[in-house]
Amino acid sequence: MADVGTLRIVHSPARERYEAILSTDPDGMGGDETVGYVDYVSETYQVVLTHTVIPEHYSGRGYAGQLVRAVLDDIRGSGKQVVPVCSYVQRFIERNPEYADMAVAVPQ
């Protein structure tokens, strides 16, 4: 089942987080729900993507992929590389090779 609404990605640099917000009210009078987020640590030349969270009741609707794609596109615009510590982000980059040039090996 798909939600009817618009997904927007909000970047909060002070919190080092990107949030996926589902707007279900076309009039903008409420109805916004946070359906997931990506936490990160910003460094001088790279961004460490540490954690992607989609609550269970929003799982399987494609929100994680849309969120991670938007995050990677935003980071690409900054010229920084990414360190995909988060396993979801690692798999996303493996499945979407257009982002492979941004990824730095995760230190073991």
DSSP file (Angstrom, degrees, kcal/mol; ACC not computed):
  #  RESIDUE AA STRUCTURE BP1 BP2  ACC     N-H-->O    O-->H-N    N-H-->O    O-->H-N    TCO  KAPPA ALPHA  PHI   PSI    X-CA   Y-CA   Z-CA
    1    1 A M              0   0    0      0, 0.0     2,-0.3     0, 0.0     0, 0.0   0.000 360.0 360.0 360.0 128.8    0.0    0.0    0.0
    2    2 A A        -     0   0    0      1,-0.0     2,-0.3     0, 0.0    59,-0.0  -0.748 360.0-121.4 -98.9 145.0    1.4    3.4   -1.0
    3    3 A D        -     0   0    0     -2,-0.3     2,-0.7    58,-0.1    -1,-0.0  -0.626  21.5-129.1 -80.1 142.7    0.8    6.6    0.9
    4    4 A V        +     0   0    0     -2,-0.3     2,-0.3     2,-0.1    -1,-0.0  -0.847  68.6  71.8 -91.3 120.5   -0.8    9.4   -1.1
    5    5 A G  S    S-     0   0    0     -2,-0.7     2,-0.5    20,-0.0    19,-0.2  -0.965  81.0 -72.9 161.2-175.8    1.4   12.5   -0.5
    6    6 A T  E     -A   23   0A   0     17,-2.3    17,-3.1    -2,-0.3     2,-0.5  -0.945  32.4-145.5-116.5 130.0    4.6   14.1   -1.3
    7    7 A L  E     -A   22   0A   0     -2,-0.5     2,-0.4    15,-0.2    15,-0.2  -0.824  21.5-179.7 -93.8 126.8    7.9   13.1    0.1
    8    8 A R  E     -A   21   0A   0     13,-2.8    13,-3.3    -2,-0.5     2,-0.5  -0.953  21.3-135.8-125.4 150.0   10.4   15.9    0.8
    9    9 A I  E     -A   20   0A   0     -2,-0.4     2,-0.5    11,-0.2    11,-0.2  -0.900  17.0-164.0-107.7 127.4   13.9   15.7    2.2
   10   10 A V  E     -A   19   0A   0      9,-2.8     9,-2.9    -2,-0.5     2,-0.5  -0.944   6.9-150.1-115.0 127.2   14.9   18.2    4.9
   11   11 A H  E     -A   18   0A   0     -2,-0.5     7,-0.2     7,-0.2    -2,-0.0  -0.845  10.6-174.1 -99.7 128.4   18.5   18.8    5.8
   12   12 A S  E >>> -A   17   0A   0      5,-3.1     5,-1.4    -2,-0.5     3,-1.1  -0.797   3.4-179.9-119.9  86.7   19.4   19.8    9.3
   13   13 A P  G >45S+     0   0    0      0, 0.0     3,-0.6     0, 0.0    -1,-0.1   0.845  81.0  59.5 -57.2 -35.8   23.1   20.5    9.4
   14   14 A A  G 345S+     0   0    0      1,-0.2    -2,-0.0     2,-0.1     0, 0.0   0.829 115.2  35.4 -62.9 -30.6   23.0   21.5   13.1
   15   15 A R  G <45S-     0   0    0     -3,-1.1    -1,-0.2     2,-0.2    25,-0.2   0.461 106.3-127.8 -97.5  -4.1   21.7   18.0   13.9
   16   16 A E  T <<5 +     0   0    0     -4,-0.9    24,-2.0    -3,-0.6     2,-0.3   0.970  69.0 120.9  50.1  59.0   23.8   16.3   11.2
   17   17 A R  E   < -AB  12  39A   0     -5,-1.4    -5,-3.1    22,-0.2     2,-0.4  -0.998  54.8-152.8-152.4 143.1   20.6   14.6    9.9
   18   18 A Y  E     -AB  11  38A   0     20,-2.4    20,-2.4    -2,-0.3     2,-0.4  -0.971  23.4-160.2-111.2 134.2   18.5   14.4    6.7
   19   19 A E  E     -AB  10  37A   0     -9,-2.9    -9,-2.8    -2,-0.4     2,-0.6  -0.927  14.5-141.1-118.8 142.4   14.8   13.7    7.3
   20   20 A A  E     -AB   9  36A   0     16,-2.7    15,-2.7    -2,-0.4    16,-0.9  -0.904  23.9-168.6 -98.6 119.2   12.2   12.3    4.9
   21   21 A I  E     -AB   8  34A   0    -13,-3.3   -13,-2.8    -2,-0.6     2,-0.7  -0.941  11.2-151.4-114.5 124.9    8.9   14.1    5.5
   22   22 A L  E     -AB   7  33A   0     11,-3.5    11,-2.1    -2,-0.5     2,-0.7  -0.863   8.4-159.0 -96.9 118.0    5.7   12.8    4.0
   23   23 A S  E     +AB   6  32A   0    -17,-3.1   -17,-2.3    -2,-0.7     9,-0.2  -0.871  18.9 169.0 -97.7 116.1    3.2   15.6    3.4
   24   24 A T        +     0   0    0      7,-1.3    -1,-0.1    -2,-0.7     7,-0.1   0.425  57.0  78.8-106.6  -1.2   -0.3   14.2    3.1
   25   25 A D    >   -     0   0    0      5,-0.4     3,-1.8     1,-0.1     5,-0.2  -0.917  60.8-162.1-111.7 109.6   -2.2   17.5    3.3
   26   26 A P  T 3  S+     0   0    0      0, 0.0    -1,-0.1     0, 0.0     5,-0.0   0.716  90.1  58.8 -64.0 -19.7   -2.2   19.4    0.0
   27   27 A D  T 3  S-     0   0    0      3,-0.1    -2,-0.0     2,-0.0     0, 0.0   0.527 107.6-123.4 -86.3  -5.6   -3.2   22.6    1.7
   28   28 A G  S <  S+     0   0    0     -3,-1.8     3,-0.1     2,-0.2     4,-0.0   0.734  72.0 130.0  72.1  21.7   -0.2   22.6    4.0
   29   29 A M  S    S-     0   0    0      1,-0.2     2,-0.2     2,-0.0    -1,-0.1  -0.194  80.8 -65.1-101.4  41.7   -2.3   22.7    7.1
   30   30 A G  S    S+     0   0    0     -5,-0.2    -5,-0.4     1,-0.1    -1,-0.2  -0.672  82.9 122.4 109.7-168.9   -0.6   19.8    8.9
   31   31 A G        +     0   0    0      1,-0.3    -7,-1.3    -2,-0.2     2,-0.3   0.562  41.3 144.2  86.3   8.3   -0.4   16.2    8.0
   32   32 A D  E     -B   23   0A   0     -9,-0.2     2,-0.4    -8,-0.1    -1,-0.3  -0.656  24.6-176.1 -82.7 135.1    3.4   16.0    7.9
   33   33 A E  E     -B   22   0A   0    -11,-2.1   -11,-3.5    -2,-0.3     2,-0.6  -0.998  26.9-129.6-131.4 134.9    4.9   12.8    9.1
   34   34 A T  E     +B   21   0A   0     -2,-0.4   -13,-0.2   -13,-0.2     3,-0.1  -0.745  27.7 176.8 -79.7 119.7    8.6   11.9    9.5
   35   35 A V  E     -     0   0A   0    -15,-2.7     2,-0.3    -2,-0.6   -14,-0.2   0.400  58.5 -27.6-107.5   0.5    9.0    8.6    7.7
   36   36 A G  E     -B   20   0A   0    -16,-0.9   -16,-2.7    18,-0.2    -1,-0.3  -0.927  52.6-148.8 167.9 171.9   12.8    8.2    8.1
   37   37 A Y  E     -BC  19  53A   0     16,-2.2    16,-3.0    -2,-0.3     2,-0.4  -0.990  11.1-140.3-158.2 159.8   16.1    9.8    8.5
   38   38 A V  E     -BC  18  52A   0    -20,-2.4   -20,-2.4    -2,-0.3     2,-0.3  -0.998  19.3-155.1-123.8 125.1   19.9    9.5    7.8
   39   39 A D  E     +BC  17  51A   0     12,-2.6    11,-1.5    -2,-0.4    12,-1.3  -0.723  20.9 170.2 -95.2 150.9   22.4   10.5   10.4
   40   40 A Y  E     - C   0  49A   0    -24,-2.0     2,-0.4    -2,-0.3     9,-0.2  -0.952  33.0-131.0-151.1 168.7   25.9   11.5    9.5
   41   41 A V  E     - C   0  48A   0      7,-2.1     7,-3.0    -2,-0.3     2,-0.5  -0.995  26.2-143.2-125.3 122.2   29.1   13.1   10.7
   42   42 A S  E     + C   0  47A   0     -2,-0.4     2,-0.2     5,-0.2     5,-0.2  -0.733  22.6 177.1 -89.9 129.2   30.5   15.9    8.5
   43   43 A E        -     0   0    0      3,-2.8    37,-0.0    -2,-0.5    -2,-0.0  -0.697  45.6 -90.1-120.1 176.4   34.3   16.0    8.1
   44   44 A T  S    S+     0   0    0     -2,-0.2     3,-0.1     1,-0.2    -1,-0.0   0.905 119.7  11.1 -56.6 -48.7   36.5   18.4    6.1
   45   45 A Y  S    S+     0   0    0     35,-0.1    36,-1.9     1,-0.1     2,-0.3   0.428 129.0  32.8-113.9  -0.9   36.6   16.3    2.9
   46   46 A Q  E     - d   0  81A   0     34,-0.2    -3,-2.8     2,-0.0     2,-0.5  -0.967  62.2-131.3-151.7 165.2   34.0   13.6    3.5
   47   47 A V  E     -Cd  42  82A   0     34,-2.5    36,-2.5    -2,-0.3     2,-0.8  -0.989  19.1-145.5-122.7 124.8   30.7   12.8    5.1
   48   48 A V  E     -Cd  41  83A   0     -7,-3.0    -7,-2.1    -2,-0.5     2,-0.8  -0.812   9.7-153.0 -92.2 112.2   30.4    9.7    7.2
   49   49 A L  E     +Cd  40  84A   0     34,-1.9    37,-2.2    -2,-0.8    36,-0.9  -0.773  23.2 170.2 -88.4 109.9   26.9    8.2    6.7
   50   50 A T  E     +     0   0A   0    -11,-1.5     2,-0.3    -2,-0.8    37,-0.2   0.775  51.1  10.0 -96.5 -29.5   26.3    6.4    9.9
   51   51 A H  E     -C   39   0A   0    -12,-1.3   -12,-2.6    35,-0.1     2,-0.5  -0.962  45.1-163.5-161.4 131.0   22.7    5.3   10.2
   52   52 A T  E     -C   38   0A   0     -2,-0.3     2,-0.5   -14,-0.2   -14,-0.2  -0.984  18.9-171.9-116.5 128.9   19.5    5.1    8.1
   53   53 A V  E     +C   37   0A   0    -16,-3.0   -16,-2.2    -2,-0.5    -2,-0.0  -0.980  16.3 168.4-127.4 125.9   16.2    4.6   10.0
   54   54 A I        -     0   0    0     -2,-0.5   -18,-0.2   -18,-0.2     5,-0.1  -0.975  40.5-119.6-127.7 116.3   12.8    3.9    8.5
   55   55 A P    >>  -     0   0    0      0, 0.0     3,-2.6     0, 0.0     4,-0.6  -0.218  27.6-110.8 -56.0 147.2   10.3    2.9   11.2
   56   56 A E  G >4 S+     0   0    0      1,-0.3     3,-1.4     2,-0.2     0, 0.0   0.832 115.7  58.8 -49.8 -42.2    8.8   -0.6   10.6
   57   57 A H  G 34 S+     0   0    0      1,-0.3    -1,-0.3     3,-0.0   -22,-0.0   0.595 110.4  43.7 -71.3  -7.5    5.3    0.7    9.7
   58   58 A Y  G X4 S+     0   0    0     -3,-2.6     3,-0.9   -23,-0.1     5,-0.4   0.376  89.3 121.7-108.7  -0.2    6.9    2.7    6.8
   59   59 A S  T <<  +     0   0    0     -3,-1.4    -3,-0.0    -4,-0.6     0, 0.0  -0.252  66.0  26.1 -64.1 148.1    9.1   -0.1    5.7
   60   60 A G  T 3  S+     0   0    0      1,-0.1    -1,-0.2     0, 0.0    -4,-0.0   0.582  89.4 102.5  80.2  11.1    8.9   -1.4    2.1
   61   61 A R  S <  S-     0   0    0     -3,-0.9   -58,-0.1   -59,-0.0    -2,-0.1   0.352  95.3-107.0-108.3   4.4    7.5    1.7    0.6
   62   62 A G  S  > S+     0   0    0     -4,-0.1     4,-1.9     3,-0.0     5,-0.2   0.510  82.5 124.7  87.0   4.1   10.7    3.0   -1.1
   63   63 A Y  H  >  +     0   0    0     -5,-0.4     4,-2.7     1,-0.2     5,-0.2   0.897  69.9  54.3 -66.4 -39.6   11.3    5.8    1.3
   64   64 A A  H  > S+     0   0    0      1,-0.2     4,-3.0     2,-0.2     5,-0.3   0.926 109.6  47.5 -61.4 -45.1   14.8    4.7    2.3
   65   65 A G  H  > S+     0   0    0      1,-0.2     4,-2.3     2,-0.2    -1,-0.2   0.913 113.3  47.2 -63.4 -42.9   15.9    4.6   -1.3
   66   66 A Q  H  X S+     0   0    0     -4,-1.9     4,-2.0     2,-0.2    -1,-0.2   0.906 114.5  48.3 -63.7 -40.9   14.4    8.0   -2.1
   67   67 A L  H  X S+     0   0    0     -4,-2.7     4,-2.4     2,-0.2    -2,-0.2   0.949 113.0  45.4 -64.7 -50.8   16.0    9.4    1.1
   68   68 A V  H  X S+     0   0    0     -4,-3.0     4,-2.8     1,-0.2     5,-0.2   0.895 111.4  53.2 -64.5 -39.6   19.5    8.0    0.4
   69   69 A R  H  X S+     0   0    0     -4,-2.3     4,-2.5    -5,-0.3    -1,-0.2   0.931 111.0  46.9 -59.5 -44.9   19.4    9.1   -3.2
   70   70 A A  H  X S+     0   0    0     -4,-2.0     4,-2.2     2,-0.2    -2,-0.2   0.894 112.2  50.5 -64.4 -39.7   18.6   12.7   -2.1
   71   71 A V  H  X S+     0   0    0     -4,-2.4     4,-2.6     2,-0.2     5,-0.2   0.948 112.2  46.2 -62.6 -49.3   21.3   12.6    0.5
   72   72 A L  H  X S+     0   0    0     -4,-2.8     4,-2.7     1,-0.2    -2,-0.2   0.894 111.8  51.5 -63.6 -39.6   24.0   11.4   -1.9
   73   73 A D  H  X S+     0   0    0     -4,-2.5     4,-1.7    -5,-0.2    -1,-0.2   0.907 111.2  48.2 -62.5 -40.9   22.9   14.0   -4.5
   74   74 A D  H  X S+     0   0    0     -4,-2.2     4,-0.8     2,-0.2    -2,-0.2   0.920 112.7  47.2 -65.5 -43.8   23.2   16.7   -2.0
   75   75 A I  H >X>S+     0   0    0     -4,-2.6     3,-1.1     1,-0.2     5,-1.1   0.901 107.1  57.3 -65.8 -39.8   26.6   15.6   -0.8
   76   76 A R  H ><5S+     0   0    0     -4,-2.7     3,-1.4     1,-0.3    -1,-0.2   0.906 102.1  56.7 -56.1 -40.6   27.8   15.3   -4.4
   77   77 A G  H 3<5S+     0   0    0     -4,-1.7    -1,-0.3     1,-0.3    -2,-0.2   0.755 102.6  54.9 -62.7 -24.6   26.9   18.9   -4.9
   78   78 A S  H <<5S-     0   0    0     -3,-1.1    -1,-0.3    -4,-0.8    -2,-0.2   0.605 109.9-123.3 -83.7 -12.1   29.2   19.8   -2.0
   79   79 A G  T <<5 +     0   0    0     -3,-1.4    -3,-0.2    -4,-0.7     2,-0.1   0.477  68.5 129.2  83.5   1.4   32.1   18.1   -3.6
   80   80 A K      < -     0   0    0     -5,-1.1    -1,-0.3     1,-0.1   -34,-0.2  -0.474  54.2-127.7 -87.1 160.8   32.7   15.8   -0.7
   81   81 A Q  E     -d   46   0A   0    -36,-1.9   -34,-2.5    -2,-0.1     2,-0.4  -0.559  22.7-124.6 -96.3 169.4   33.0   12.0   -0.7
   82   82 A V  E     -de  47 103A   0     20,-2.9    22,-2.7   -36,-0.2   -34,-0.2  -0.914   7.5-154.0-119.5 145.5   31.0    9.7    1.5
   83   83 A V  E     -d   48   0A   0    -36,-2.5   -34,-1.9    -2,-0.4     2,-1.9  -0.939  19.8-151.5-111.2 103.8   32.1    7.0    3.9
   84   84 A P  E     +d   49   0A   0      0, 0.0    22,-0.1     0, 0.0     6,-0.1  -0.509  35.1 154.2 -83.3  78.9   29.1    4.6    3.9
   85   85 A V        +     0   0    0     -2,-1.9   -35,-0.2   -36,-0.9     2,-0.2   0.866  53.5  87.9 -68.3 -36.3   29.3    3.1    7.4
   86   86 A C  S  > S-     0   0    0    -37,-2.2     4,-2.2    -3,-0.3   -35,-0.1  -0.459  77.5-141.9 -66.3 128.7   25.5    2.4    7.2
   87   87 A S  H  > S+     0   0    0      1,-0.2     4,-2.3    -2,-0.2     5,-0.2   0.844 100.2  55.5 -64.3 -33.6   24.9   -1.0    5.7
   88   88 A Y  H  > S+     0   0    0      2,-0.2     4,-2.6     1,-0.2    -1,-0.2   0.936 108.7  47.1 -64.1 -44.5   21.8    0.3    3.8
   89   89 A V  H  > S+     0   0    0      2,-0.2     4,-2.5     1,-0.2     5,-0.2   0.896 109.8  54.4 -64.2 -39.7   23.9    3.0    2.2
   90   90 A Q  H  X S+     0   0    0     -4,-2.2     4,-2.1     1,-0.2    -1,-0.2   0.948 111.9  43.6 -56.9 -49.7   26.6    0.5    1.3
   91   91 A R  H  X S+     0   0    0     -4,-2.3     4,-2.1     1,-0.2    -2,-0.2   0.884 111.1  55.2 -64.4 -39.0   24.0   -1.7   -0.5
   92   92 A F  H  X S+     0   0    0     -4,-2.6     4,-1.0     1,-0.2    -1,-0.2   0.931 109.5  46.2 -60.2 -45.9   22.4    1.3   -2.2
   93   93 A I  H  < S+     0   0    0     -4,-2.5     3,-0.3     1,-0.2     6,-0.3   0.883 110.4  53.6 -66.1 -38.2   25.7    2.4   -3.7
   94   94 A E  H  < S+     0   0    0     -4,-2.1    -1,-0.2     1,-0.2    -2,-0.2   0.884 114.0  42.4 -61.2 -37.8   26.5   -1.2   -4.8
   95   95 A R  H  < S+     0   0    0     -4,-2.1    -1,-0.2     1,-0.2    -2,-0.2   0.585 117.6  47.6 -85.9 -11.2   23.1   -1.3   -6.6
   96   96 A N    ><  -     0   0    0     -4,-1.0     3,-2.2    -3,-0.3    -1,-0.2  -0.711  66.7-178.4-130.3  79.4   23.4    2.3   -8.0
   97   97 A P  G >  S+     0   0    0      0, 0.0     3,-1.4     0, 0.0     4,-0.4   0.620  70.8  81.8 -61.8 -13.0   26.9    2.5   -9.5
   98   98 A E  G 3  S+     0   0    0      1,-0.3     3,-0.1     2,-0.1    -5,-0.1   0.671  96.9  45.9 -64.8 -12.6   26.4    6.1  -10.5
   99   99 A Y  G X> S+     0   0    0     -3,-2.2     3,-1.8    -6,-0.3     4,-0.6   0.442  84.1  95.8-103.8  -3.0   27.3    6.9   -6.9
  100  100 A A  G X4 S+     0   0    0     -3,-1.4     3,-1.0     1,-0.3    -2,-0.1   0.826  75.7  62.6 -59.9 -33.7   30.4    4.6   -6.7
  101  101 A D  G 34 S+     0   0    0     -4,-0.4    -1,-0.3     1,-0.2    -2,-0.1   0.684 101.6  53.5 -67.5 -15.6   32.8    7.4   -7.4
  102  102 A M  G <4 S+     0   0    0     -3,-1.8   -20,-2.9   -21,-0.1    -1,-0.2   0.684  88.7  98.7 -88.5 -19.6   31.7    9.2   -4.2
  103  103 A A  B <<  -e   82   0A   0     -3,-1.0     2,-0.4    -4,-0.6   -20,-0.2  -0.491  52.6-163.3 -83.3 136.7   32.3    6.2   -1.9
  104  104 A V        -     0   0    0    -22,-2.7    -2,-0.0    -2,-0.2    -3,-0.0  -0.892  38.0 -93.2-109.7 143.4   35.4    5.9    0.2
  105  105 A A        -     0   0    0     -2,-0.4    -1,-0.0   -22,-0.1     3,-0.0  -0.272  40.1-116.5 -58.0 139.4   36.3    2.5    1.8
  106  106 A V        -     0   0    0    -22,-0.1    -1,-0.1     1,-0.1     2,-0.1  -0.668  32.1-115.3 -78.4 125.6   35.0    2.1    5.3
  107  107 A P              0   0    0      0, 0.0    -1,-0.1     0, 0.0    -3,-0.0  -0.372 360.0 360.0 -60.8 136.6   37.9    1.7    7.7
  108  108 A Q              0   0    0     -2,-0.1    -2,-0.0    -3,-0.0    -3,-0.0   0.416 360.0 360.0 -98.6 360.0   37.9   -1.8    9.3
